[in-house]
Amino acid sequence: MTKLDILAFGAHPDDVELGCGATVAKEVANGKKVGIVDLTRGELGTRGSAEIRDQEAAAAAKILGVSIRENLGMADGFFVNDREHQLKIIEMVRKYRPEVVLCNAIDDRHIDHGKGSKLVSDACFLSGLKKIETSLNGKPQEHWRPKVVYHYIQWKNIEPDFVVDVSGFIDKKTEAVLAYGSQFYDPKSNEPETPISSKNFLDSINYRARDLGRLIGVSHAEGFTAERYIAVDNLGDLR
């Protein structure tokens, strides 16, 4: 069983790539073990299909170099934050025992993003409670609570609590996003237009990261919100 340093959750395949793909790629390059868990197969998406997105997600995972990628098969658009769904997340957290969990934006245009954010956050807390019993392959799992839960930023321009310098990794992020050929800008596609299939949206991957980078004096950055105070040992850790 693989113990991960970081486990990134997304309500849909491509959420992680769009929200924090460059951060994931950088952490992998730095030797961290990173995994992705998708809550749904994105079956309600206007373009493509669940089967196509399965293939695209696998290709994107290879590009990012993550150690594992799983899909929980929750109902796109209709999953809820209840005991049944929380237990599915808890099983993943206890299976991979990450120190850091990344998950959807706390509020966003797509209703699944905010729902997924709260579901994963709540489950991460509950995963640390001994009296909640789960099992994997017939064996009981030990309780585990990640040290921190961070939320990446998606459609809405949420003000970040901190930003990650991802200079040198934006091309890897873009490559992973473009693995989802059914979803994003393709001038030859006959599929219906959606808010994320425009050229402007594809360009925004770069210009939004450049703008956050500008604010901290680097070429590109990705932003996150935190659920509690961010602690440092000394002022030298900040820049």
C-alpha positions in Angstrom: 0.0 0.0 0.0 1.3 3.4 -1.0 1.6 6.1 1.6 1.3 9.5 0.0 2.6 12.8 1.0 -0.2 14.7 -0.8 -3.7 13.5 -1.9 -5.6 15.8 -4.2 -9.4 15.4 -4.6 -11.5 16.7 -7.4 -15.2 16.6 -7.9 -14.6 15.9 -11.6 -11.7 14.6 -13.7 -9.8 17.7 -14.7 -10.6 19.7 -11.5 -7.2 18.9 -10.0 -5.3 19.6 -13.2 -7.0 23.0 -13.6 -6.9 24.0 -9.9 -3.5 22.9 -8.9 -1.9 20.9 -11.7 1.4 22.9 -11.6 1.7 22.5 -7.9 1.2 18.8 -8.2 3.8 18.6 -11.0 6.3 20.6 -8.9 5.7 18.4 -5.8 6.3 15.3 -7.8 9.4 16.7 -9.3 10.6 17.5 -5.7 10.3 13.8 -4.8 6.9 13.9 -3.1 4.4 11.0 -3.6 1.2 12.5 -4.8 -2.2 10.9 -5.7 -5.5 12.0 -7.2 -9.0 10.9 -6.3 -11.9 12.0 -8.5 -15.3 11.9 -6.9 -17.3 11.5 -10.1 -16.6 10.5 -13.7 -18.0 13.8 -15.0 -20.8 12.0 -16.8 -23.1 15.0 -16.9 -20.6 17.1 -18.9 -21.9 18.5 -22.1 -19.0 17.3 -24.1 -17.4 13.9 -24.3 -18.5 10.9 -22.1 -17.6 9.2 -18.9 -15.6 6.6 -20.8 -13.7 9.2 -22.8 -13.0 11.1 -19.6 -11.7 7.9 -17.9 -9.1 7.6 -20.6 -8.2 11.3 -20.5 -7.8 11.2 -16.7 -5.4 8.3 -17.0 -3.4 10.2 -19.6 -3.3 13.3 -17.5 -2.1 11.4 -14.5 0.8 10.0 -16.4 1.8 13.5 -17.6 1.7 14.8 -14.0 3.6 11.8 -12.7 1.3 11.0 -9.8 1.6 7.7 -8.0 -2.1 6.8 -8.1 -5.4 7.9 -9.5 -8.7 6.5 -8.4 -12.4 7.4 -9.1 -15.1 6.9 -6.5 -17.9 6.8 -9.0 -20.2 9.2 -7.1 -23.1 10.7 -9.0 -22.1 13.8 -11.0 -24.2 16.7 -10.0 -26.1 14.7 -7.3 -23.6 13.5 -4.7 -24.3 14.9 -1.2 -22.3 15.4 2.0 -23.8 12.6 4.0 -22.5 9.6 6.0 -22.3 7.3 2.9 -20.2 9.7 0.9 -18.1 10.7 3.8 -17.2 7.1 4.4 -15.9 6.7 0.9 -13.6 9.6 1.4 -12.5 8.4 4.8 -11.5 5.0 3.2 -9.3 6.8 0.7 -7.7 9.0 3.4 -7.0 6.0 5.6 -5.8 4.0 2.6 -3.2 6.5 1.5 -2.5 8.4 4.8 -1.5 11.8 3.3 0.0 14.6 5.3 -1.6 17.2 3.0 -5.0 17.1 1.3 -5.9 19.4 -1.6 -9.5 19.7 -2.6 -12.0 21.9 -4.6 -12.6 25.6 -4.2 -14.8 26.5 -1.2 -17.2 28.3 -3.5 -17.4 28.2 -7.3 -19.6 28.4 -10.4 -20.2 24.6 -10.5 -22.3 23.4 -7.6 -20.2 20.2 -7.3 -17.1 22.2 -6.5 -18.3 23.7 -3.3 -20.1 20.5 -2.3 -17.0 18.4 -3.0 -14.9 20.9 -1.0 -17.0 20.6 2.1 -17.5 16.8 1.7 -13.7 16.2 1.6 -13.0 18.6 4.4 -15.5 17.1 6.7 -14.4 13.5 5.9 -10.8 14.4 6.6 -11.8 15.4 10.2 -13.9 12.4 10.7 -11.2 10.1 9.4 -9.2 10.9 12.6 -11.9 9.5 14.9 -11.1 6.0 16.2 -14.7 5.0 16.6 -15.6 5.4 13.0 -14.8 1.9 11.6 -13.8 1.3 8.0 -12.2 -1.6 6.2 -10.2 -2.2 3.1 -10.1 -5.6 1.4 -11.7 -7.1 4.5 -9.1 -5.6 6.9 -9.9 -2.9 9.4 -8.3 0.5 8.6 -6.5 2.6 11.2 -7.7 6.1 11.8 -5.8 8.9 10.1 -6.2 12.7 9.9 -4.2 14.8 7.4 -2.2 17.6 9.0 -3.7 20.2 6.7 -6.5 20.6 4.1 -6.0 23.3 1.4 -8.5 24.4 -1.2 -7.3 25.3 -4.7 -9.0 28.1 -6.7 -11.1 27.4 -9.8 -13.5 29.5 -11.8 -14.1 32.3 -9.3 -11.2 34.7 -8.4 -11.2 33.8 -4.7 -8.5 35.7 -2.7 -5.8 33.2 -1.8 -4.5 32.7 1.7 -1.2 31.7 0.2 0.3 31.1 -3.2 2.8 28.6 -4.5 5.6 29.5 -6.9 5.1 27.2 -9.9 7.5 28.8 -12.2 8.7 26.2 -14.8 5.7 24.0 -14.3 2.9 25.8 -16.1 3.6 24.0 -19.4 3.3 20.7 -17.6 0.0 21.8 -16.2 -1.3 22.9 -19.6 -0.2 19.6 -21.1 -2.2 17.7 -18.5 -5.2 19.9 -19.0 -5.1 19.4 -22.8 -5.1 15.6 -22.2 -8.8 16.3 -21.8 -9.3 16.8 -25.5 -13.1 16.4 -25.2 -13.5 19.3 -22.8 -11.3 22.2 -23.8 -10.7 24.4 -26.8 -10.4 22.7 -30.1 -11.2 24.7 -33.2 -11.9 21.5 -35.2 -14.4 20.2 -32.7 -18.1 20.0 -33.5 -19.1 19.6 -29.9 -21.4 22.3 -28.3 -19.6 25.3 -26.8 -19.3 25.4 -23.0 -17.8 27.9 -20.6 -14.6 25.9 -20.5 -14.2 25.1 -24.2 -13.4 28.7 -25.3 -10.0 29.9 -26.3 -10.2 32.5 -23.6 -10.6 29.9 -20.9 -7.6 27.9 -22.2 -5.5 31.1 -22.3 -6.7 31.9 -18.7 -4.6 28.9 -17.4 -1.5 30.9 -18.2 -2.6 34.5 -17.6 -4.2 33.8 -14.2 -1.1 32.0 -13.1 1.1 34.8 -14.5 -1.0 37.4 -12.6 -0.6 35.6 -9.3 3.1 35.2 -10.1 3.4 38.9 -10.7 2.1 39.6 -7.2 4.9 37.6 -5.6 7.6 38.5 -8.1 7.8 35.2 -10.0 6.7 34.1 -13.4 3.7 31.9 -12.4 1.9 30.9 -9.2 -1.2 29.0 -8.0 -3.3 30.1 -5.1 -4.9 28.2 -2.2 -7.2 28.9 0.7 -6.5 27.4 4.2 -8.9 26.3 6.9 -6.7 27.4 9.7 -3.8 29.7 10.4 -0.7 29.0 8.4 2.3 28.6 10.8 6.0 29.3 10.1 9.0 28.8 12.3 10.4 32.2 11.6 9.9 35.3 9.4 12.6 33.9 7.0 10.2 31.3 5.9 8.0 34.0 4.3 8.9 35.8 1.1 
